[in-house]
Amino acid sequence: MNKELSDFAARLREAMAADGRVPRGPDSEHQSLNEGSWNSPLRDFNSLALELFALQFQNNPAYRMICRARRLTPQIIEHWTQIPAVPTASFKELELTCLPPGERTAVFHSSGTTGQKFSRHYHCPESLKIYETSLWSWFEGNVLSDLRFTIYDLRSENKSAICHRQSAIFLTPPPEQAPHSSLVHMFETVRPKIGASDSGFFGKIAADGSWTLNFDSVLAALNSLLVTRHASLLLGTAFSLVHLLDYLDEKNLRFDLPAG
């Protein structure tokens, strides 16, 4: 990552961490963040987006080719809504990245069947830090907040003592089995932050490369919740939840889980 991109990444990450929120687009069709909807280091979304667009145009050859074909350049575009988007198929056919090959220390793939051409999303350590900061800012504010208040209301007068006791059942393979999954990377980023030693991954890779569940282990984890009565996060893909519910239905199993 060159100095311009590195400097931008550092500023964006610091602003995210200071604000506790991720920059968003318009709050409505007619109001954008830089019109003063709230006071924040990330308030001027439009300026940040245009600056990033200029950097990507300069440093991402494949994206620059797409923009020029549409006759859209940083000198013409004045608002973030004008920035050219690319079809998802482009991530399969092109290397849409500002990183030279030698700096691509991580790559995430889209999900798919064996033999299918995957979309690719490249990262270096600096871009992963932005990814993780953005993830945690959203996750803490939108997922943990509801769980924490539920537990506080039901279990304790000491909210801070409860906030760091959450466990999580991740219905995906562990990171060492799925190193190219952005979802698994997200879960592994969250896992140590929620502070529960009993959190774990309960998925595995099947012979055909698809994801499946260690059903016995999932059942043991669910049964432990019945003993501890701790609320827990049950996180996975839509299909992993379908597989779990189908298995419970097949075995005629039901769980009276703790509130929250």
C-alpha positions as CSV (number, residue, x, y, z in Angstrom):
1,M,0.0,0.0,0.0
2,N,1.5,3.3,-1.1
3,K,1.9,6.3,1.2
4,E,-1.3,8.1,0.0
5,L,-3.4,5.0,0.5
6,S,-1.7,4.2,3.8
7,D,-2.3,7.8,5.2
8,F,-6.0,7.7,4.1
9,A,-6.4,4.2,5.8
10,A,-4.9,5.5,9.0
11,R,-7.1,8.6,9.1
12,L,-10.2,6.6,8.3
13,R,-9.4,4.0,11.0
14,E,-8.8,6.6,13.6
15,A,-12.0,8.4,12.8
16,M,-14.0,5.2,13.0
17,A,-12.4,4.3,16.4
18,A,-13.0,7.8,17.8
19,D,-16.6,8.0,16.6
20,G,-17.6,4.5,17.3
21,R,-19.6,4.4,14.1
22,V,-19.0,3.7,10.4
23,P,-19.5,6.4,7.8
24,R,-22.8,5.9,6.1
25,G,-24.6,7.2,3.0
26,P,-27.7,9.4,3.1
27,D,-30.0,9.0,6.1
28,S,-32.8,9.5,3.6
29,E,-33.3,10.3,-0.1
30,H,-32.9,14.0,0.6
31,Q,-30.4,14.3,3.5
32,S,-26.8,13.2,3.6
33,L,-24.4,13.1,6.6
34,N,-22.5,16.2,5.4
35,E,-25.7,18.2,5.7
36,G,-25.3,18.0,9.5
37,S,-27.5,15.1,10.6
38,W,-25.1,14.5,13.5
39,N,-21.8,15.8,14.8
40,S,-19.0,13.3,14.0
41,P,-15.4,13.0,12.8
42,L,-16.9,11.0,9.9
43,R,-19.7,13.4,9.2
44,D,-18.4,14.5,5.8
45,F,-19.0,11.2,4.0
46,N,-19.0,12.8,0.6
47,S,-15.5,14.2,0.9
48,L,-14.2,10.9,2.2
49,A,-15.8,9.0,-0.6
50,L,-14.5,11.3,-3.3
51,E,-11.0,11.2,-1.8
52,L,-11.1,7.4,-1.8
53,F,-12.5,7.3,-5.3
54,A,-9.6,9.4,-6.6
55,L,-7.1,7.1,-4.8
56,Q,-8.7,4.0,-6.3
57,F,-8.9,5.6,-9.7
58,Q,-5.1,6.3,-9.5
59,N,-4.0,3.0,-8.0
60,N,-6.5,0.3,-9.3
61,P,-5.8,-0.2,-13.0
62,A,-8.8,-2.5,-13.6
63,Y,-11.2,0.0,-11.9
64,R,-9.6,2.9,-13.8
65,M,-10.3,1.1,-17.0
66,I,-14.0,0.7,-16.1
67,C,-14.3,4.4,-15.1
68,R,-12.7,5.6,-18.3
69,A,-14.9,3.4,-20.4
70,R,-17.9,5.2,-18.7
71,R,-16.2,8.6,-19.1
72,L,-16.2,9.2,-15.4
73,T,-13.1,10.5,-13.7
74,P,-12.3,12.3,-10.4
75,Q,-12.2,15.6,-12.3
76,I,-15.8,15.2,-13.3
77,I,-17.5,13.6,-10.3
78,E,-18.7,15.9,-7.6
79,H,-20.9,13.7,-5.4
80,W,-20.4,10.2,-4.0
81,T,-23.6,9.0,-5.8
82,Q,-21.8,9.5,-9.1
83,I,-18.9,7.2,-8.3
84,P,-19.1,4.3,-10.8
85,A,-20.1,0.9,-9.2
86,V,-18.9,-2.3,-10.7
87,P,-20.9,-5.6,-11.2
88,T,-20.1,-8.4,-8.8
89,A,-18.9,-10.5,-11.7
90,S,-16.0,-8.1,-12.1
91,F,-14.4,-9.5,-8.9
92,K,-14.3,-12.9,-10.6
93,E,-12.8,-11.7,-13.9
94,L,-10.5,-8.8,-12.8
95,E,-8.1,-8.1,-10.0
96,L,-9.9,-5.1,-8.5
97,T,-7.3,-4.1,-6.0
98,C,-4.9,-1.2,-5.3
99,L,-2.4,-3.7,-3.8
100,P,0.5,-5.1,-5.9
101,P,0.8,-8.9,-5.8
102,G,3.6,-8.9,-3.2
103,E,1.5,-7.0,-0.6
104,R,-1.6,-9.2,-0.8
105,T,-1.3,-11.1,2.5
106,A,-5.0,-12.1,2.7
107,V,-7.6,-12.9,0.1
108,F,-11.3,-13.5,0.7
109,H,-13.4,-15.6,-1.7
110,S,-17.1,-15.6,-2.4
111,S,-19.0,-18.7,-1.4
112,G,-19.6,-21.3,-4.1
113,T,-19.3,-24.9,-5.2
114,T,-16.2,-26.7,-6.0
115,G,-14.8,-25.8,-9.4
116,Q,-16.6,-22.5,-9.5
117,K,-14.6,-19.4,-10.2
118,F,-14.6,-17.3,-7.0
119,S,-14.8,-13.6,-6.5
120,R,-11.6,-12.3,-4.9
121,H,-11.1,-9.6,-2.3
122,Y,-7.5,-8.8,-1.5
123,H,-6.1,-7.4,1.7
124,C,-2.9,-6.3,3.4
125,P,-2.4,-5.8,7.1
126,E,-3.4,-2.1,6.9
127,S,-6.6,-2.7,5.0
128,L,-7.5,-5.6,7.3
129,K,-7.3,-3.2,10.3
130,I,-9.9,-0.9,8.6
131,Y,-12.1,-4.0,7.9
132,E,-11.9,-5.1,11.6
133,T,-12.4,-1.6,13.0
134,S,-15.5,-1.1,10.8
135,L,-16.8,-4.6,11.8
136,W,-16.4,-4.0,15.5
137,S,-17.9,-0.5,15.5
138,W,-21.1,-1.9,13.8
139,F,-21.2,-5.2,15.7
140,E,-20.8,-3.6,19.2
141,G,-23.4,-1.0,18.5
142,N,-26.0,-3.1,16.7
143,V,-25.6,-6.6,18.0
144,L,-24.1,-6.5,21.5
145,S,-26.1,-3.5,22.6
146,D,-29.4,-5.3,22.5
147,L,-28.0,-8.4,24.2
148,R,-26.3,-6.5,26.9
149,F,-29.4,-4.5,27.8
150,T,-31.4,-7.7,27.9
151,I,-29.1,-9.4,30.3
152,Y,-28.7,-6.3,32.4
153,D,-32.5,-6.0,32.8
154,L,-32.9,-9.6,33.6
155,R,-29.9,-10.6,35.6
156,S,-27.9,-7.9,37.3
157,E,-27.7,-4.4,38.6
158,N,-24.1,-4.4,37.5
159,K,-24.2,-3.9,33.8
160,S,-20.5,-3.7,33.3
161,A,-19.9,-7.1,34.9
162,I,-22.4,-8.7,32.5
163,C,-21.2,-7.0,29.3
164,H,-18.1,-9.2,28.9
165,R,-19.6,-12.6,29.7
166,Q,-21.3,-13.3,26.3
167,S,-20.6,-16.5,24.6
168,A,-21.1,-17.2,20.9
169,I,-21.9,-20.4,18.9
170,F,-20.4,-19.9,15.5
171,L,-22.0,-22.2,12.9
172,T,-19.1,-22.1,10.6
173,P,-15.7,-23.9,10.2
174,P,-12.9,-22.4,12.3
175,P,-10.4,-20.0,10.6
176,E,-7.8,-22.6,10.0
177,Q,-10.3,-24.6,7.8
178,A,-11.7,-21.5,6.0
179,P,-8.9,-19.0,5.7
180,H,-10.5,-17.3,2.7
181,S,-13.9,-16.7,4.3
182,S,-14.5,-13.1,5.2
183,L,-17.4,-14.2,7.4
184,V,-15.1,-16.5,9.4
185,H,-12.6,-13.8,9.7
186,M,-15.3,-11.5,11.1
187,F,-16.3,-14.1,13.6
188,E,-12.7,-14.6,14.7
189,T,-12.3,-10.9,15.1
190,V,-15.4,-10.7,17.3
191,R,-14.7,-13.8,19.4
192,P,-11.9,-12.5,21.7
193,K,-13.6,-9.2,22.1
194,I,-16.7,-10.6,23.6
195,G,-14.6,-12.1,26.3
196,A,-16.1,-15.6,26.6
197,S,-13.8,-18.6,26.7
198,D,-16.6,-20.9,25.8
199,S,-17.2,-19.4,22.4
200,G,-16.3,-21.6,19.6
201,F,-16.7,-22.7,16.0
202,F,-19.0,-25.7,15.4
203,G,-18.8,-26.1,11.6
204,K,-16.6,-28.2,9.4
205,I,-15.7,-28.7,5.8
206,A,-17.4,-31.5,4.1
207,A,-15.7,-33.8,1.5
208,D,-17.2,-31.8,-1.4
209,G,-15.8,-28.5,0.1
210,S,-19.2,-27.3,1.4
211,W,-19.8,-26.3,5.0
212,T,-21.6,-28.6,7.4
213,L,-22.1,-28.7,11.2
214,N,-20.8,-30.8,14.0
215,F,-24.3,-31.5,15.2
216,D,-23.2,-33.3,18.4
217,S,-21.0,-30.3,19.4
218,V,-23.8,-27.8,18.6
219,L,-26.2,-29.8,20.8
220,A,-23.7,-29.9,23.6
221,A,-23.2,-26.1,23.4
222,L,-27.0,-25.5,23.4
223,N,-27.5,-27.8,26.4
224,S,-24.8,-25.9,28.3
225,L,-26.9,-22.8,27.9
226,L,-29.7,-24.6,29.7
227,V,-27.5,-25.1,32.6
228,T,-25.8,-21.7,32.8
229,R,-28.8,-19.7,31.6
230,H,-26.5,-17.3,29.9
231,A,-27.8,-15.6,26.8
232,S,-25.6,-16.4,23.8
233,L,-25.1,-15.4,20.2
234,L,-25.9,-18.0,17.6
235,L,-24.2,-16.8,14.5
236,G,-23.8,-18.3,11.0
237,T,-25.0,-18.2,7.4
238,A,-28.6,-18.6,6.6
239,F,-28.0,-22.1,5.4
240,S,-26.2,-23.1,8.5
241,L,-29.2,-22.1,10.5
242,V,-31.4,-24.0,8.1
243,H,-29.3,-27.1,8.5
244,L,-29.5,-26.8,12.3
245,L,-33.2,-26.4,12.3
246,D,-33.7,-29.3,9.9
247,Y,-31.6,-31.5,12.1
248,L,-33.5,-30.5,15.3
249,D,-36.8,-31.1,13.5
250,E,-35.6,-34.5,12.2
251,K,-34.6,-35.5,15.8
252,N,-37.7,-33.9,17.3
253,L,-35.5,-31.8,19.6
254,R,-36.5,-28.4,21.1
255,F,-34.5,-26.0,23.3
256,D,-35.9,-23.6,25.9
257,L,-33.1,-21.2,25.6
258,P,-32.4,-18.3,28.0
259,A,-34.0,-15.0,27.5
260,G,-32.1,-12.7,25.1
